[in-house]
Amino acid sequence: MQKLDVVERLFPLILNGDKTSTIRFRERRIHVGPMVYWSDGCSERTATVWVKRCTDLPLLEVAEYLEKKEEWPDEMMLEGMRVHYPCIQLTDLVQVIEHFSPKQSLPYLAKIKGLA
């Protein structure tokens, strides 16, 4: 199964459904289907979600694409991404991974396990 690590401070937002996307730069490619998030701070904490869409965009376009342009002005977006990817530029191509919350993912996950 696909796997991504996420910083511990963001993990509760995934669990409660407030965080339904992630932006990755030069990491393993993610595809539509099941994916497990692992909390960097506690490897025993995981959340399984269903990835519904993956899109490649320049970082400069991501905030507008995710309808967060007012929340994430360019410099804030760049500063936040540089915490994880120090060399990233606004013109660099990133992968935007959109998924359902863990709860919303259950019916999709049940189908692949043959439980539905």
Z-matrix of the N, CA and C atoms (Angstrom, degrees):
N
C 1 1.459
C 2 1.528 1 108.33
N 3 1.320 2 115.32 1 148.43
C 4 1.459 3 120.89 2 177.19
C 5 1.520 4 109.78 3 -64.20
N 6 1.328 5 115.84 4 148.24
C 7 1.455 6 120.33 5 -177.26
C 8 1.522 7 109.57 6 -142.63
N 9 1.331 8 115.89 7 139.31
C 10 1.459 9 121.74 8 172.42
C 11 1.523 10 108.33 9 -135.18
N 12 1.307 11 115.35 10 140.05
C 13 1.458 12 120.42 11 171.78
C 14 1.519 13 108.26 12 -85.65
N 15 1.314 14 115.34 13 149.02
C 16 1.465 15 121.16 14 176.82
C 17 1.524 16 107.31 15 -138.01
N 18 1.332 17 115.47 16 143.53
C 19 1.463 18 118.66 17 179.98
C 20 1.525 19 109.37 18 -61.54
N 21 1.304 20 115.20 19 145.56
C 22 1.464 21 121.27 20 -173.01
C 23 1.530 22 112.88 21 -57.12
N 24 1.336 23 117.59 22 -36.37
C 25 1.464 24 119.80 23 -176.74
C 26 1.536 25 112.63 24 -66.17
N 27 1.329 26 117.33 25 -22.38
C 28 1.465 27 120.68 26 179.35
C 29 1.524 28 113.09 27 -92.07
N 30 1.314 29 117.24 28 -15.33
C 31 1.461 30 120.70 29 -174.98
C 32 1.528 31 113.43 30 -57.91
N 33 1.341 32 119.99 31 -43.90
C 34 1.475 33 118.75 32 178.10
C 35 1.528 34 113.14 33 -60.23
N 36 1.329 35 117.41 34 -30.61
C 37 1.467 36 120.62 35 179.01
C 38 1.529 37 111.62 36 -69.09
N 39 1.314 38 116.36 37 -30.49
C 40 1.471 39 120.60 38 174.48
C 41 1.519 40 109.06 39 -70.32
N 42 1.320 41 116.36 40 -46.81
C 43 1.464 42 120.59 41 -177.97
C 44 1.524 43 112.58 42 -59.98
N 45 1.334 44 117.18 43 -40.96
C 46 1.465 45 118.54 44 -177.43
C 47 1.528 46 113.41 45 -88.33
N 48 1.334 47 117.98 46 -0.71
C 49 1.462 48 121.04 47 175.50
C 50 1.512 49 115.17 48 88.62
N 51 1.333 50 118.34 49 3.32
C 52 1.468 51 120.30 50 177.53
C 53 1.522 52 112.37 51 -74.95
N 54 1.316 53 117.37 52 -28.82
C 55 1.467 54 121.70 53 178.34
C 56 1.521 55 108.24 54 -107.63
N 57 1.326 56 115.57 55 111.56
C 58 1.465 57 120.77 56 -178.18
C 59 1.527 58 111.92 57 -124.95
N 60 1.317 59 115.62 58 21.75
C 61 1.462 60 119.64 59 174.64
C 62 1.520 61 108.88 60 -154.58
N 63 1.315 62 114.97 61 159.64
C 64 1.462 63 121.51 62 175.05
C 65 1.515 64 107.94 63 -146.51
N 66 1.308 65 115.47 64 153.58
C 67 1.464 66 122.03 65 -178.69
C 68 1.519 67 107.08 66 -117.22
N 69 1.319 68 116.46 67 128.19
C 70 1.461 69 120.97 68 -177.92
C 71 1.523 70 110.51 69 -127.28
N 72 1.327 71 115.14 70 143.13
C 73 1.462 72 122.93 71 -178.02
C 74 1.521 73 109.28 72 -126.28
N 75 1.325 74 114.68 73 117.49
C 76 1.467 75 121.28 74 177.24
C 77 1.525 76 112.94 75 55.76
N 78 1.319 77 115.87 76 39.49
C 79 1.460 78 121.17 77 174.81
C 80 1.523 79 107.98 78 -114.00
N 81 1.323 80 115.77 79 178.38
C 82 1.462 81 118.99 80 179.07
C 83 1.527 82 109.50 81 -56.43
N 84 1.324 83 115.00 82 145.03
C 85 1.462 84 120.99 83 -179.60
C 86 1.524 85 109.37 84 -74.20
N 87 1.318 86 114.89 85 137.09
C 88 1.457 87 121.52 86 176.30
C 89 1.525 88 107.28 87 -108.15
N 90 1.326 89 116.44 88 148.24
C 91 1.460 90 122.36 89 -177.92
C 92 1.526 91 109.33 90 -129.12
N 93 1.312 92 116.36 91 163.06
C 94 1.461 93 121.90 92 176.54
C 95 1.524 94 108.83 93 -56.53
N 96 1.328 95 115.02 94 135.73
C 97 1.463 96 120.88 95 -179.87
C 98 1.515 97 110.61 96 134.46
N 99 1.327 98 117.12 97 -166.57
C 100 1.462 99 120.64 98 -176.24
C 101 1.532 100 111.43 99 -71.45
N 102 1.328 101 114.97 100 146.12
C 103 1.459 102 121.30 101 178.04
C 104 1.530 103 108.67 102 -149.88
N 105 1.312 104 115.81 103 143.18
C 106 1.459 105 121.64 104 177.79
C 107 1.525 106 108.92 105 -108.93
N 108 1.324 107 115.41 106 129.45
C 109 1.462 108 121.63 107 169.15
C 110 1.521 109 107.57 108 -92.47
N 111 1.316 110 116.23 109 135.93
C 112 1.463 111 122.80 110 173.97
C 113 1.513 112 107.28 111 -113.79
N 114 1.308 113 116.91 112 134.34
C 115 1.458 114 121.54 113 176.33
C 116 1.523 115 109.25 114 -77.40
N 117 1.331 116 116.62 115 123.73
C 118 1.469 117 121.03 116 179.38
C 119 1.524 118 112.33 117 -58.65
N 120 1.310 119 117.10 118 -33.27
C 121 1.454 120 120.32 119 -176.91
C 122 1.514 121 114.23 120 -80.03
N 123 1.334 122 116.69 121 -19.01
C 124 1.468 123 120.50 122 -176.72
C 125 1.523 124 108.10 123 -154.13
N 126 1.308 125 116.44 124 99.23
C 127 1.466 126 120.89 125 -173.83
C 128 1.527 127 113.28 126 -63.42
N 129 1.328 128 117.08 127 -13.25
C 130 1.463 129 119.52 128 177.82
C 131 1.524 130 111.96 129 -80.42
N 132 1.332 131 116.59 130 -15.39
C 133 1.463 132 121.00 131 179.63
C 134 1.525 133 109.26 132 -90.09
N 135 1.322 134 115.21 133 117.18
C 136 1.460 135 120.43 134 179.42
C 137 1.523 136 109.30 135 -133.47
N 138 1.309 137 114.91 136 159.22
C 139 1.462 138 121.62 137 173.77
C 140 1.523 139 107.13 138 -142.24
N 141 1.314 140 116.35 139 128.27
C 142 1.455 141 120.89 140 178.49
C 143 1.519 142 108.55 141 -100.11
N 144 1.333 143 115.09 142 130.25
C 145 1.462 144 121.80 143 -178.95
C 146 1.522 145 109.19 144 -130.48
N 147 1.324 146 114.88 145 165.69
C 148 1.458 147 121.13 146 175.20
C 149 1.525 148 107.83 147 -106.01
N 150 1.316 149 115.92 148 117.01
C 151 1.465 150 121.86 149 177.30
C 152 1.514 151 107.97 150 -75.98
N 153 1.336 152 115.97 151 123.65
C 154 1.465 153 120.21 152 -177.06
C 155 1.524 154 113.43 153 -102.58
N 156 1.345 155 117.16 154 -21.34
C 157 1.467 156 118.90 155 -179.68
C 158 1.523 157 109.39 156 -161.28
N 159 1.331 158 115.08 157 141.72
C 160 1.468 159 122.60 158 174.79
C 161 1.525 160 107.54 159 -129.07
N 162 1.316 161 115.46 160 129.12
C 163 1.458 162 120.63 161 -174.64
C 164 1.519 163 109.69 162 -134.86
N 165 1.320 164 116.47 163 134.35
C 166 1.455 165 121.61 164 174.91
C 167 1.519 166 109.13 165 -95.69
N 168 1.330 167 115.49 166 126.95
C 169 1.459 168 122.18 167 -178.93
C 170 1.515 169 109.91 168 -145.83
N 171 1.344 170 117.40 169 155.21
C 172 1.461 171 117.86 170 167.70
C 173 1.531 172 108.09 171 -65.51
N 174 1.307 173 117.30 172 143.61
C 175 1.462 174 121.32 173 -179.72
C 176 1.525 175 111.21 174 -51.81
N 177 1.293 176 116.67 175 -34.29
C 178 1.461 177 123.41 176 -179.64
C 179 1.533 178 112.87 177 -56.89
N 180 1.329 179 118.11 178 -26.20
C 181 1.461 180 122.49 179 -175.59
C 182 1.533 181 113.97 180 -100.03
N 183 1.313 182 117.31 181 -6.79
C 184 1.466 183 120.85 182 -171.58
C 185 1.524 184 113.10 183 -66.08
N 186 1.319 185 118.12 184 -44.88
C 187 1.473 186 120.40 185 -176.92
C 188 1.528 187 110.66 186 -60.40
N 189 1.311 188 116.74 187 -43.21
C 190 1.468 189 119.23 188 178.65
C 191 1.526 190 110.51 189 -66.96
N 192 1.312 191 117.25 190 -41.93
C 193 1.456 192 122.02 191 179.20
C 194 1.532 193 111.42 192 -58.05
N 195 1.340 194 115.96 193 -40.95
C 196 1.469 195 120.62 194 -179.48
C 197 1.530 196 112.92 195 -89.55
N 198 1.330 197 116.04 196 8.82
C 199 1.468 198 123.06 197 179.71
C 200 1.526 199 111.36 198 57.08
N 201 1.335 200 115.84 199 45.66
C 202 1.463 201 122.04 200 179.52
C 203 1.530 202 110.97 201 -130.84
N 204 1.323 203 116.07 202 25.80
C 205 1.467 204 120.68 203 -175.59
C 206 1.530 205 111.86 204 -57.87
N 207 1.317 206 118.09 205 -40.51
C 208 1.464 207 120.19 206 179.88
C 209 1.524 208 111.64 207 -70.85
N 210 1.321 209 117.34 208 -35.54
C 211 1.463 210 121.66 209 179.95
C 212 1.528 211 112.30 210 -75.09
N 213 1.328 212 116.12 211 -33.09
C 214 1.460 213 121.57 212 -174.16
C 215 1.525 214 111.32 213 -122.51
N 216 1.341 215 118.97 214 74.15
C 217 1.468 216 119.06 215 173.59
C 218 1.535 217 109.44 216 -60.40
N 219 1.318 218 116.67 217 159.13
C 220 1.472 219 121.44 218 -173.04
C 221 1.526 220 113.64 219 -50.10
N 222 1.310 221 117.61 220 -48.62
C 223 1.470 222 119.79 221 -176.84
C 224 1.527 223 111.91 222 -66.38
N 225 1.315 224 117.14 223 -36.01
C 226 1.471 225 120.31 224 177.26
C 227 1.524 226 110.10 225 -67.30
N 228 1.330 227 116.05 226 -42.37
C 229 1.463 228 120.92 227 178.54
C 230 1.530 229 109.49 228 -61.06
N 231 1.319 230 116.87 229 -46.61
C 232 1.456 231 121.02 230 -178.78
C 233 1.529 232 111.12 231 -63.83
N 234 1.310 233 117.26 232 -44.31
C 235 1.465 234 121.32 233 179.28
C 236 1.524 235 111.34 234 -61.65
N 237 1.329 236 116.64 235 -43.18
C 238 1.458 237 121.11 236 179.12
C 239 1.521 238 112.73 237 -64.65
N 240 1.305 239 116.71 238 -39.76
C 241 1.463 240 120.68 239 179.95
C 242 1.529 241 111.38 240 -72.24
N 243 1.322 242 117.30 241 -32.96
C 244 1.473 243 120.71 242 -179.04
C 245 1.526 244 112.55 243 -68.85
N 246 1.316 245 117.79 244 -17.37
C 247 1.469 246 120.10 245 173.55
C 248 1.529 247 109.07 246 -60.02
N 249 1.319 248 116.08 247 -37.56
C 250 1.471 249 121.93 248 -177.66
C 251 1.515 250 113.19 249 -99.92
N 252 1.332 251 116.33 250 -30.37
C 253 1.463 252 122.37 251 -176.41
C 254 1.537 253 108.32 252 -131.87
N 255 1.320 254 118.09 253 83.29
C 256 1.465 255 121.68 254 -171.23
C 257 1.532 256 115.72 255 -55.85
N 258 1.304 257 118.04 256 -28.93
C 259 1.471 258 120.61 257 -175.65
C 260 1.530 259 113.76 258 -93.82
N 261 1.309 260 118.55 259 -0.29
C 262 1.465 261 120.74 260 -174.49
C 263 1.531 262 111.31 261 -64.73
N 264 1.321 263 114.68 262 145.19
C 265 1.466 264 123.18 263 176.55
C 266 1.526 265 108.33 264 -119.93
N 267 1.318 266 116.80 265 159.86
C 268 1.472 267 120.55 266 178.59
C 269 1.523 268 112.30 267 -61.83
N 270 1.312 269 117.33 268 -24.61
C 271 1.467 270 120.64 269 -178.80
C 272 1.529 271 113.11 270 -87.57
N 273 1.332 272 117.82 271 -6.32
C 274 1.462 273 120.76 272 -179.15
C 275 1.527 274 111.56 273 -71.27
N 276 1.320 275 114.68 274 144.38
C 277 1.460 276 121.92 275 177.98
C 278 1.526 277 109.59 276 -78.56
N 279 1.322 278 116.29 277 130.52
C 280 1.462 279 122.74 278 177.92
C 281 1.526 280 108.88 279 -124.63
N 282 1.309 281 115.81 280 163.50
C 283 1.463 282 120.71 281 174.02
C 284 1.528 283 108.17 282 -104.34
N 285 1.319 284 115.77 283 123.28
C 286 1.461 285 122.04 284 175.93
C 287 1.523 286 106.43 285 -97.64
N 288 1.322 287 115.53 286 120.76
C 289 1.459 288 121.92 287 -177.05
C 290 1.523 289 107.68 288 -111.15
N 291 1.326 290 116.40 289 117.79
C 292 1.465 291 121.86 290 -179.94
C 293 1.528 292 108.60 291 -109.56
N 294 1.325 293 115.23 292 138.68
C 295 1.463 294 119.51 293 -176.91
C 296 1.522 295 110.77 294 -146.45
N 297 1.311 296 114.15 295 164.86
C 298 1.457 297 120.85 296 173.64
C 299 1.529 298 108.52 297 -80.44
N 300 1.324 299 116.42 298 160.53
C 301 1.466 300 120.45 299 173.76
C 302 1.527 301 108.01 300 -64.01
N 303 1.333 302 117.61 301 163.33
C 304 1.469 303 118.69 302 176.34
C 305 1.534 304 112.64 303 -55.36
N 306 1.315 305 117.01 304 -41.30
C 307 1.471 306 119.94 305 179.99
C 308 1.530 307 111.25 306 -66.20
N 309 1.334 308 116.89 307 -45.04
C 310 1.463 309 120.58 308 179.35
C 311 1.526 310 111.60 309 -67.23
N 312 1.317 311 117.56 310 -22.55
C 313 1.465 312 122.35 311 -178.46
C 314 1.528 313 113.27 312 -77.82
N 315 1.329 314 117.19 313 -18.86
C 316 1.466 315 120.64 314 -173.95
C 317 1.529 316 114.55 315 -52.89
N 318 1.343 317 120.21 316 -46.28
C 319 1.471 318 118.44 317 -179.73
C 320 1.533 319 112.79 318 -62.80
N 321 1.322 320 117.81 319 -36.03
C 322 1.468 321 121.30 320 178.88
C 323 1.522 322 110.57 321 -68.50
N 324 1.316 323 115.55 322 -41.63
C 325 1.463 324 120.04 323 -179.83
C 326 1.523 325 111.34 324 -68.71
N 327 1.329 326 116.92 325 -35.89
C 328 1.469 327 120.83 326 178.56
C 329 1.524 328 110.57 327 -63.14
N 330 1.328 329 117.04 328 -38.47
C 331 1.469 330 120.09 329 -178.98
C 332 1.531 331 111.45 330 -62.92
N 333 1.323 332 116.52 331 -40.34
C 334 1.463 333 117.47 332 -178.53
C 335 1.527 334 112.28 333 -75.89
N 336 1.311 335 116.50 334 -18.98
C 337 1.468 336 120.06 335 177.30
C 338 1.522 337 111.02 336 -92.08
N 339 1.336 338 115.91 337 0.34
C 340 1.443 339 119.38 338 179.13
C 341 1.511 340 114.49 339 74.50
N 342 1.327 341 116.59 340 22.06
C 343 1.448 342 120.65 341 -177.11
C 344 1.517 343 112.79 342 -96.51
N 345 1.312 344 116.80 343 -10.80
C 346 1.473 345 119.00 344 -175.62
C 347 1.522 346 110.26 345 -92.13
